[in-house]
Amino acid sequence: MNGISKTLNDMTLIERSSLLDTVADALEATAEEAEGEGDTRFVANSICVANTIRGLSGDLTPRDLQAAELLLEQGIMLVHQFSNRTKPKEVIH
């Protein structure tokens, strides 16, 4: 990531699809980790956003760019929140 960042509008179709797939993959990976921790709400939210992103990535037209940007922001924030949340302390008996 040494280059200048691009907006979705500046990216090629291949670059857009790659970015959308990367975020969807990250959401699915964190959903899997959250499932192991028993966080069913996070799993459901992440999978829904990932599936919506995947549905959009195959047919991304210029009029869909704003929706794609919002979905990417939501997806990235979900991954960020999951990776930065504090783990509940285990009760020692």
Backbone as a printed PyTorch tensor [residue, N CA C, xyz], in Angstrom:
tensor([[[  0.8220,  -1.1790,   0.0000],
         [  0.0000,   0.0000,   0.0000],
         [  0.8720,   1.2520,   0.0000]],

        [[  1.8180,   1.2950,  -0.8780],
         [  2.6930,   2.4460,  -0.9730],
         [  2.1270,   3.5290,  -1.8670]],

        [[  1.1150,   3.1990,  -2.6820],
         [  0.5590,   4.1720,  -3.6060],
         [ -0.4800,   5.0540,  -2.9430]],

        [[ -0.9700,   5.9870,  -3.7270],
         [ -2.0150,   6.8910,  -3.2570],
         [ -3.3330,   6.1330,  -3.2520]],

        [[ -4.1270,   6.3360,  -2.2310],
         [ -5.4250,   5.6740,  -2.1360],
         [ -6.3520,   6.1770,  -3.2370]],

        [[ -7.2100,   5.2900,  -3.7000],
         [ -8.1840,   5.6320,  -4.7300],
         [ -9.5840,   5.5390,  -4.1500]],

        [[-10.4910,   6.3130,  -4.7040],
         [-11.9000,   6.1520,  -4.3670],
         [-12.4460,   5.0180,  -5.2270]],

        [[-13.6140,   4.5160,  -4.8710],
         [-14.2200,   3.4680,  -5.6900],
         [-14.4350,   3.9560,  -7.1150]],

        [[-14.7680,   5.2220,  -7.2410],
         [-15.0100,   5.7970,  -8.5610],
         [-13.7460,   5.7790,  -9.4210]],

        [[-12.5770,   5.9030,  -8.7940],
         [-11.3020,   5.9160,  -9.5160],
         [-10.7710,   4.5200,  -9.8190]],

        [[-11.3210,   3.5080,  -9.1700],
         [-10.8250,   2.1400,  -9.3400],
         [-11.3950,   1.4990, -10.5960]],

        [[-10.6530,   0.5360, -11.1050],
         [-11.1720,  -0.2790, -12.2010],
         [-12.1760,  -1.2700, -11.6240]],

        [[-12.9320,  -1.9050, -12.4920],
         [-13.9030,  -2.9010, -12.0440],
         [-13.2140,  -4.0330, -11.2860]],

        [[-12.0500,  -4.4420, -11.7510],
         [-11.3050,  -5.5210, -11.0860],
         [-10.8490,  -5.0820,  -9.6980]],

        [[-10.3630,  -3.8490,  -9.5790],
         [ -9.9280,  -3.3340,  -8.2750],
         [-11.1020,  -3.2420,  -7.3030]],

        [[-12.2430,  -2.7690,  -7.7960],
         [-13.4390,  -2.6800,  -6.9410],
         [-13.8560,  -4.0540,  -6.4520]],

        [[-13.9250,  -4.9930,  -7.3800],
         [-14.3350,  -6.3560,  -7.0140],
         [-13.3760,  -6.9670,  -6.0070]],

        [[-12.0910,  -6.7270,  -6.1960],
         [-11.0850,  -7.2520,  -5.2750],
         [-11.2560,  -6.6610,  -3.8780]],

        [[-11.4900,  -5.3640,  -3.8050],
         [-11.6920,  -4.7120,  -2.5080],
         [-12.9430,  -5.2410,  -1.8190]],

        [[-14.0290,  -5.3570,  -2.5640],
         [-15.2700,  -5.8740,  -1.9880],
         [-15.0860,  -7.3040,  -1.4920]],

        [[-14.4130,  -8.1340,  -2.2820],
         [-14.1680,  -9.5220,  -1.8730],
         [-13.2790,  -9.5990,  -0.6350]],

        [[-12.2880,  -8.7220,  -0.5560],
         [-11.3870,  -8.7110,   0.6020],
         [-12.1420,  -8.3730,   1.8800]],

        [[-13.0040,  -7.3740,   1.8140],
         [-13.7820,  -6.9920,   2.9980],
         [-14.7630,  -8.1090,   3.3580]],

        [[-15.4130,  -8.7030,   2.3690],
         [-16.3360,  -9.8090,   2.6430],
         [-15.5950, -10.9960,   3.2620]],

        [[-14.4010, -11.3030,   2.7640],
         [-13.5900, -12.3850,   3.3460],
         [-13.2430, -12.0880,   4.8020]],

        [[-12.8740, -10.8400,   5.0830],
         [-12.5300, -10.4540,   6.4590],
         [-13.7430, -10.5800,   7.3700]],

        [[-14.9080, -10.1870,   6.8800],
         [-16.1340, -10.3230,   7.6750],
         [-16.4350, -11.7900,   7.9640]],

        [[-16.2770, -12.6360,   6.9750],
         [-16.5340, -14.0620,   7.1780],
         [-15.5370, -14.6740,   8.1580]],

        [[-14.2880, -14.2450,   8.0950],
         [-13.2720, -14.7600,   9.0240],
         [-13.5710, -14.3330,  10.4550]],

        [[-13.9590, -13.0770,  10.6440],
         [-14.2770, -12.6310,  12.0050],
         [-15.5780, -13.2560,  12.4880]],

        [[-16.5030, -13.5170,  11.5780],
         [-17.7430, -14.1930,  11.9690],
         [-17.4410, -15.6020,  12.4690]],

        [[-16.5140, -16.2700,  11.8090],
         [-16.1190, -17.6160,  12.2370],
         [-15.4850, -17.5810,  13.6280]],

        [[-14.6450, -16.5880,  13.8490],
         [-14.0140, -16.4350,  15.1640],
         [-15.0590, -16.1020,  16.2310]],

        [[-15.9960, -15.2340,  15.8840],
         [-17.0510, -14.8570,  16.8270],
         [-17.9510, -16.0480,  17.1480]],

        [[-18.1570, -16.9100,  16.1620],
         [-18.9660, -18.1050,  16.3940],
         [-18.3020, -18.9960,  17.4400]],

        [[-16.9920, -19.0980,  17.3670],
         [-16.2520, -19.8700,  18.3570],
         [-16.3630, -19.2940,  19.7530]],

        [[-16.5940, -17.9770,  19.8260],
         [-16.7570, -17.3070,  21.1180],
         [-18.2160, -17.2570,  21.5630]],

        [[-19.1230, -17.7440,  20.7130],
         [-20.5330, -17.7610,  21.0710],
         [-21.2710, -16.4560,  20.8400]],

        [[-20.7040, -15.5480,  20.0590],
         [-21.3330, -14.2510,  19.7990],
         [-22.2130, -14.3600,  18.5550]],

        [[-23.4090, -14.8850,  18.7280],
         [-24.2940, -15.1470,  17.5970],
         [-24.7730, -13.8710,  16.9110]],

        [[-24.9420, -12.8010,  17.6500],
         [-25.3880, -11.5400,  17.0500],
         [-24.3270, -11.0070,  16.0820]],

        [[-23.0690, -11.0400,  16.4970],
         [-22.0000, -10.5760,  15.6180],
         [-21.8940, -11.4670,  14.3860]],

        [[-22.0460, -12.7670,  14.5780],
         [-21.9900, -13.7000,  13.4480],
         [-23.0620, -13.3390,  12.4250]],

        [[-24.2970, -13.1520,  12.8880],
         [-25.4030, -12.8350,  11.9790],
         [-25.1730, -11.5160,  11.2500]],

        [[-24.7610, -10.4890,  11.9870],
         [-24.5250,  -9.1820,  11.3650],
         [-23.4120,  -9.2520,  10.3300]],

        [[-22.3230,  -9.9070,  10.6710],
         [-21.1780,  -9.9930,   9.7560],
         [-21.5140, -10.7730,   8.4950]],

        [[-22.1940, -11.8790,   8.6680],
         [-22.5560, -12.6950,   7.5070],
         [-23.5270, -11.9480,   6.6010]],

        [[-24.4770, -11.2240,   7.1890],
         [-25.4200, -10.4420,   6.3720],
         [-24.7020,  -9.3790,   5.5540]],

        [[-23.8010,  -8.6440,   6.1850],
         [-23.0590,  -7.6030,   5.4610],
         [-22.1550,  -8.2450,   4.4070]],

        [[-21.4900,  -9.3370,   4.7510],
         [-20.6130, -10.0200,   3.7860],
         [-21.4050, -10.5080,   2.5760]],

        [[-22.5640, -11.1050,   2.8060],
         [-23.3830, -11.6000,   1.6960],
         [-23.9060, -10.4620,   0.8300]],

        [[-24.2730,  -9.3510,   1.4510],
         [-24.7360,  -8.1950,   0.6880],
         [-23.6060,  -7.6340,  -0.1620]],

        [[-22.4150,  -7.5520,   0.4100],
         [-21.2510,  -7.0810,  -0.3470],
         [-20.9620,  -8.0260,  -1.5090]],

        [[-21.0000,  -9.3240,  -1.2630],
         [-20.7240, -10.2910,  -2.3360],
         [-21.7710, -10.1850,  -3.4470]],

        [[-23.0210,  -9.9670,  -3.0670],
         [-24.0770,  -9.8130,  -4.0650],
         [-23.8800,  -8.5870,  -4.9290]],

        [[-23.3170,  -7.5630,  -4.3560],
         [-23.0890,  -6.3130,  -5.0780],
         [-21.8260,  -6.3690,  -5.9310]],

        [[-20.8420,  -7.1460,  -5.5210],
         [-19.5360,  -7.1170,  -6.1930],
         [-19.5780,  -7.6600,  -7.6170]],

        [[-20.4880,  -8.5480,  -7.9080],
         [-20.5320,  -9.1280,  -9.2400],
         [-21.1060,  -8.2100, -10.2950]],

        [[-21.9210,  -7.2480,  -9.8840],
         [-22.6090,  -6.3870, -10.8470],
         [-22.5930,  -4.9500, -10.3520]],

        [[-21.4170,  -4.4150, -10.1570],
         [-21.2680,  -3.0740,  -9.5920],
         [-21.2880,  -2.0380, -10.7110]],

        [[-22.3840,  -1.3070, -10.7890],
         [-22.5180,  -0.2500, -11.7870],
         [-22.1830,   1.0870, -11.1360]],

        [[-21.9150,   2.1030, -11.9300],
         [-21.5830,   3.4150, -11.3450],
         [-22.6410,   3.9440, -10.3790]],

        [[-23.9060,   3.6340, -10.6090],
         [-24.9430,   4.1310,  -9.6990],
         [-24.9490,   3.3900,  -8.3570]],

        [[-24.2590,   2.2460,  -8.2970],
         [-24.1850,   1.4650,  -7.0610],
         [-22.9960,   1.8460,  -6.1860]],

        [[-22.1710,   2.7730,  -6.6330],
         [-20.9420,   3.1000,  -5.9050],
         [-21.2080,   3.6390,  -4.5070]],

        [[-22.2300,   4.4730,  -4.3480],
         [-22.5170,   5.0240,  -3.0240],
         [-22.9390,   3.9130,  -2.0630]],

        [[-23.7700,   2.9960,  -2.5340],
         [-24.1790,   1.8640,  -1.6930],
         [-22.9750,   0.9960,  -1.3460]],

        [[-22.1060,   0.7790,  -2.3180],
         [-20.9080,  -0.0270,  -2.0780],
         [-20.0100,   0.6340,  -1.0460]],

        [[-19.8570,   1.9490,  -1.1310],
         [-19.0350,   2.6660,  -0.1490],
         [-19.5900,   2.5060,   1.2580]],

        [[-20.9070,   2.6280,   1.4000],
         [-21.5260,   2.4690,   2.7220],
         [-21.3390,   1.0520,   3.2550]],

        [[-21.5280,   0.0670,   2.3970],
         [-21.3410,  -1.3230,   2.8230],
         [-19.8960,  -1.6000,   3.2120]],

        [[-18.9620,  -1.0510,   2.4500],
         [-17.5500,  -1.2260,   2.7980],
         [-17.2410,  -0.5800,   4.1400]],

        [[-17.7650,   0.6190,   4.3680],
         [-17.5490,   1.2890,   5.6580],
         [-18.1090,   0.4500,   6.7970]],

        [[-19.3390,  -0.0580,   6.6210],
         [-19.9400,  -0.8900,   7.6650],
         [-19.1290,  -2.1530,   7.8980]],

        [[-18.7250,  -2.8020,   6.8200],
         [-17.9500,  -4.0300,   6.9450],
         [-16.6190,  -3.8100,   7.6270]],

        [[-15.9270,  -2.7620,   7.2290],
         [-14.6280,  -2.4640,   7.8400],
         [-14.7930,  -2.1120,   9.3090]],

        [[-15.8430,  -1.3660,   9.6380],
         [-16.0820,  -1.0110,  11.0440],
         [-16.4160,  -2.2450,  11.8820]],

        [[-17.1890,  -3.1710,  11.3360],
         [-17.4940,  -4.4050,  12.0700],
         [-16.2220,  -5.1920,  12.3700]],

        [[-15.3710,  -5.3410,  11.3710],
         [-14.1110,  -6.0630,  11.5710],
         [-13.2520,  -5.3340,  12.5970]],

        [[-13.1820,  -4.0190,  12.4780],
         [-12.3910,  -3.2070,  13.4120],
         [-12.9180,  -3.3470,  14.8450]],

        [[-14.2300,  -3.2280,  15.0080],
         [-14.8150,  -3.3510,  16.3470],
         [-14.5500,  -4.7240,  16.9390]],

        [[-14.6560,  -5.7570,  16.1230],
         [-14.4220,  -7.0990,  16.6350],
         [-12.9740,  -7.2750,  17.0610]],

        [[-12.0590,  -6.7850,  16.2560],
         [-10.6430,  -6.9820,  16.5740],
         [-10.1830,  -6.1380,  17.7560]],

        [[-10.8980,  -5.0700,  18.0620],
         [-10.4910,  -4.1830,  19.1580],
         [-11.3380,  -4.3090,  20.4180]],

        [[-12.3140,  -5.1750,  20.4030],
         [-13.1560,  -5.2820,  21.5970],
         [-12.4190,  -6.0410,  22.6950]],

        [[-12.8150,  -5.7690,  23.9050],
         [-12.1940,  -6.4670,  25.0320],
         [-12.8810,  -7.8070,  25.2020]],

        [[-12.0910,  -8.7810,  25.4140],
         [-12.6250, -10.1270,  25.6270],
         [-13.1800, -10.2200,  27.0430]],

        [[-14.3410, -10.8660,  27.1930],
         [-14.8670, -11.0290,  28.5470],
         [-13.9250, -11.8940,  29.3810]],

        [[-13.7590, -11.4970,  30.6150],
         [-12.8780, -12.2620,  31.5090],
         [-13.5780, -13.5410,  31.9350]],

        [[-12.8120, -14.5940,  31.9240],
         [-13.3600, -15.8800,  32.3250],
         [-13.4960, -15.9260,  33.8400]],

        [[-14.5810, -16.5340,  34.2720],
         [-14.8170, -16.6810,  35.7000],
         [-14.0410, -17.8980,  36.1900]],

        [[-13.2570, -17.6940,  37.2220],
         [-12.4810, -18.7900,  37.7950],
         [-13.2020, -19.2650,  39.0470]],

        [[-13.4900, -20.5360,  39.0800],
         [-14.1970, -21.1020,  40.2430],
         [-13.2370, -21.7750,  41.1760]]])
